[in-house]
Amino acid sequence: MTVRLVLTAVDNWDTLDGYAAAQNMPYLWDLTLDRFCNFVWYMMCRNADPKEVEKMRAKLWVPPPKSAAPIPANSPWSAENESRAFSAVKAMVKG
């Protein structure tokens, strides 16, 4: 997730840095990593349709292909969260 947000920032640096400068924010690389990622996420979502935001969120959490890295527990793709989501859909279908 963090890598994808940083790559998005690099690809859109002029827009992000320009907005930050116009808002009198500190230089983006001076932000802590979590604040930097939150800023990038905010800029990605601020004018987006809520359905598009959810699509972006899902794409953000998809593990890299052939990744040996463990899936974070708070990811929607963790086994527990997938099971929980499946159970919720199942309950909705059954009524």
PyRosetta script that sets phi, psi and omega in degrees:
from pyrosetta import init, pose_from_sequence

init()
pose = pose_from_sequence("MTVRLVLTAVDNWDTLDGYAAAQNMPYLWDLTLDRFCNFVWYMMCRNADPKEVEKMRAKLWVPPPKSAAPIPANSPWSAENESRAFSAVKAMVKG")
pose.set_psi(1, -49.2)
pose.set_omega(1, -177.3)
pose.set_phi(2, -61.7)
pose.set_psi(2, -43.2)
pose.set_omega(2, 180.0)
pose.set_phi(3, -61.0)
pose.set_psi(3, -43.0)
pose.set_omega(3, -179.9)
pose.set_phi(4, -63.4)
pose.set_psi(4, -40.3)
pose.set_omega(4, 178.5)
pose.set_phi(5, -66.3)
pose.set_psi(5, -41.1)
pose.set_omega(5, 179.0)
pose.set_phi(6, -65.6)
pose.set_psi(6, -42.8)
pose.set_omega(6, 178.1)
pose.set_phi(7, -63.4)
pose.set_psi(7, -37.7)
pose.set_omega(7, 175.5)
pose.set_phi(8, -62.0)
pose.set_psi(8, -42.2)
pose.set_omega(8, 178.4)
pose.set_phi(9, -61.8)
pose.set_psi(9, -44.4)
pose.set_omega(9, -179.7)
pose.set_phi(10, -61.5)
pose.set_psi(10, -43.3)
pose.set_omega(10, -179.3)
pose.set_phi(11, -66.6)
pose.set_psi(11, -23.5)
pose.set_omega(11, -176.2)
pose.set_phi(12, -123.2)
pose.set_psi(12, 29.3)
pose.set_omega(12, -171.8)
pose.set_phi(13, -56.9)
pose.set_psi(13, -43.2)
pose.set_omega(13, -177.0)
pose.set_phi(14, -60.7)
pose.set_psi(14, -40.2)
pose.set_omega(14, 179.0)
pose.set_phi(15, -69.5)
pose.set_psi(15, -47.9)
pose.set_omega(15, -178.0)
pose.set_phi(16, -65.3)
pose.set_psi(16, -47.1)
pose.set_omega(16, -178.7)
pose.set_phi(17, -67.5)
pose.set_psi(17, -37.5)
pose.set_omega(17, 177.5)
pose.set_phi(18, -63.0)
pose.set_psi(18, -43.8)
pose.set_omega(18, 178.1)
pose.set_phi(19, -63.3)
pose.set_psi(19, -45.4)
pose.set_omega(19, -179.8)
pose.set_phi(20, -60.2)
pose.set_psi(20, -42.9)
pose.set_omega(20, 179.4)
pose.set_phi(21, -64.5)
pose.set_psi(21, -42.0)
pose.set_omega(21, 179.9)
pose.set_phi(22, -65.2)
pose.set_psi(22, -26.8)
pose.set_omega(22, 179.5)
pose.set_phi(23, -92.7)
pose.set_psi(23, 5.0)
pose.set_omega(23, -179.4)
pose.set_phi(24, 59.7)
pose.set_psi(24, 36.3)
pose.set_omega(24, 176.8)
pose.set_phi(25, -81.9)
pose.set_psi(25, 162.2)
pose.set_omega(25, 173.3)
pose.set_phi(26, -65.8)
pose.set_psi(26, 161.6)
pose.set_omega(26, 176.7)
pose.set_phi(27, -55.0)
pose.set_psi(27, 135.1)
pose.set_omega(27, -172.0)
pose.set_phi(28, -57.8)
pose.set_psi(28, -38.4)
pose.set_omega(28, -178.7)
pose.set_phi(29, -71.0)
pose.set_psi(29, -10.9)
pose.set_omega(29, 176.4)
pose.set_phi(30, -84.8)
pose.set_psi(30, -11.3)
pose.set_omega(30, 178.1)
pose.set_phi(31, -73.1)
pose.set_psi(31, 153.3)
pose.set_omega(31, 171.5)
pose.set_phi(32, -66.9)
pose.set_psi(32, 158.6)
pose.set_omega(32, -175.4)
pose.set_phi(33, -58.9)
pose.set_psi(33, -42.7)
pose.set_omega(33, -179.3)
pose.set_phi(34, -65.6)
pose.set_psi(34, -39.3)
pose.set_omega(34, 177.9)
pose.set_phi(35, -67.6)
pose.set_psi(35, -39.9)
pose.set_omega(35, 178.2)
pose.set_phi(36, -60.9)
pose.set_psi(36, -47.9)
pose.set_omega(36, 179.7)
pose.set_phi(37, -63.7)
pose.set_psi(37, -39.9)
pose.set_omega(37, 177.5)
pose.set_phi(38, -62.8)
pose.set_psi(38, -39.3)
pose.set_omega(38, 177.9)
pose.set_phi(39, -64.1)
pose.set_psi(39, -45.9)
pose.set_omega(39, 179.4)
pose.set_phi(40, -61.5)
pose.set_psi(40, -44.9)
pose.set_omega(40, 179.4)
pose.set_phi(41, -60.7)
pose.set_psi(41, -44.3)
pose.set_omega(41, 178.4)
pose.set_phi(42, -57.8)
pose.set_psi(42, -46.4)
pose.set_omega(42, -178.9)
pose.set_phi(43, -65.4)
pose.set_psi(43, -32.9)
pose.set_omega(43, 177.8)
pose.set_phi(44, -68.2)
pose.set_psi(44, -33.4)
pose.set_omega(44, -170.9)
pose.set_phi(45, -102.3)
pose.set_psi(45, -14.7)
pose.set_omega(45, -166.3)
pose.set_phi(46, -59.0)
pose.set_psi(46, -31.3)
pose.set_omega(46, 179.1)
pose.set_phi(47, -116.7)
pose.set_psi(47, 12.0)
pose.set_omega(47, -175.4)
pose.set_phi(48, -86.7)
pose.set_psi(48, 152.5)
pose.set_omega(48, 173.2)
pose.set_phi(49, -66.4)
pose.set_psi(49, 140.7)
pose.set_omega(49, -179.0)
pose.set_phi(50, -53.3)
pose.set_psi(50, -35.0)
pose.set_omega(50, 177.5)
pose.set_phi(51, -66.6)
pose.set_psi(51, -38.0)
pose.set_omega(51, 178.0)
pose.set_phi(52, -68.4)
pose.set_psi(52, -35.4)
pose.set_omega(52, 177.5)
pose.set_phi(53, -61.1)
pose.set_psi(53, -43.7)
pose.set_omega(53, 179.5)
pose.set_phi(54, -65.2)
pose.set_psi(54, -36.8)
pose.set_omega(54, 176.4)
pose.set_phi(55, -64.7)
pose.set_psi(55, -43.2)
pose.set_omega(55, 178.7)
pose.set_phi(56, -63.6)
pose.set_psi(56, -40.8)
pose.set_omega(56, 179.8)
pose.set_phi(57, -61.7)
pose.set_psi(57, -43.6)
pose.set_omega(57, 179.7)
pose.set_phi(58, -62.8)
pose.set_psi(58, -43.8)
pose.set_omega(58, 179.1)
pose.set_phi(59, -64.7)
pose.set_psi(59, -35.8)
pose.set_omega(59, -178.6)
pose.set_phi(60, -62.9)
pose.set_psi(60, -34.1)
pose.set_omega(60, -174.8)
pose.set_phi(61, -92.8)
pose.set_psi(61, -6.4)
pose.set_omega(61, 179.7)
pose.set_phi(62, -64.7)
pose.set_psi(62, 128.3)
pose.set_omega(62, 179.8)
pose.set_phi(63, -63.0)
pose.set_psi(63, 149.3)
pose.set_omega(63, 176.5)
pose.set_phi(64, -59.6)
pose.set_psi(64, 150.5)
pose.set_omega(64, 179.4)
pose.set_phi(65, -57.8)
pose.set_psi(65, 139.8)
pose.set_omega(65, 177.2)
pose.set_phi(66, 52.9)
pose.set_psi(66, 36.3)
pose.set_omega(66, -178.7)
pose.set_phi(67, -80.9)
pose.set_psi(67, 134.9)
pose.set_omega(67, 174.9)
pose.set_phi(68, -92.4)
pose.set_psi(68, -7.7)
pose.set_omega(68, -178.8)
pose.set_phi(69, -70.1)
pose.set_psi(69, 140.8)
pose.set_omega(69, 178.2)
pose.set_phi(70, -67.2)
pose.set_psi(70, 148.8)
pose.set_omega(70, 178.7)
pose.set_phi(71, -80.2)
pose.set_psi(71, 128.8)
pose.set_omega(71, -179.3)
pose.set_phi(72, -60.5)
pose.set_psi(72, 145.7)
pose.set_omega(72, -177.8)
pose.set_phi(73, -61.2)
pose.set_psi(73, -30.1)
pose.set_omega(73, -179.0)
pose.set_phi(74, -87.9)
pose.set_psi(74, 1.6)
pose.set_omega(74, 177.6)
pose.set_phi(75, -75.0)
pose.set_psi(75, 142.4)
pose.set_omega(75, 175.8)
pose.set_phi(76, -64.2)
pose.set_psi(76, -13.4)
pose.set_omega(76, -178.7)
pose.set_phi(77, -95.0)
pose.set_psi(77, 2.1)
pose.set_omega(77, 175.2)
pose.set_phi(78, -67.7)
pose.set_psi(78, 151.9)
pose.set_omega(78, -177.2)
pose.set_phi(79, -57.2)
pose.set_psi(79, -42.3)
pose.set_omega(79, -178.8)
pose.set_phi(80, -64.6)
pose.set_psi(80, -44.9)
pose.set_omega(80, -179.5)
pose.set_phi(81, -70.7)
pose.set_psi(81, -35.0)
pose.set_omega(81, 175.1)
pose.set_phi(82, -63.1)
pose.set_psi(82, -43.7)
pose.set_omega(82, 179.1)
pose.set_phi(83, -63.0)
pose.set_psi(83, -42.8)
pose.set_omega(83, 179.5)
pose.set_phi(84, -62.0)
pose.set_psi(84, -44.1)
pose.set_omega(84, 179.5)
pose.set_phi(85, -64.9)
pose.set_psi(85, -41.7)
pose.set_omega(85, 178.1)
pose.set_phi(86, -62.0)
pose.set_psi(86, -43.0)
pose.set_omega(86, 179.1)
pose.set_phi(87, -63.1)
pose.set_psi(87, -38.2)
pose.set_omega(87, 179.2)
pose.set_phi(88, -65.3)
pose.set_psi(88, -43.1)
pose.set_omega(88, 178.2)
pose.set_phi(89, -64.9)
pose.set_psi(89, -43.5)
pose.set_omega(89, 178.9)
pose.set_phi(90, -58.5)
pose.set_psi(90, -42.7)
pose.set_omega(90, 179.2)
pose.set_phi(91, -66.1)
pose.set_psi(91, -37.4)
pose.set_omega(91, 178.5)
pose.set_phi(92, -66.3)
pose.set_psi(92, -40.4)
pose.set_omega(92, -178.3)
pose.set_phi(93, -67.0)
pose.set_psi(93, -41.2)
pose.set_omega(93, 179.9)
pose.set_phi(94, -70.6)
pose.set_psi(94, -25.3)
pose.set_omega(94, 179.6)
pose.set_phi(95, 90.2)
pose.dump_pdb("model.pdb")
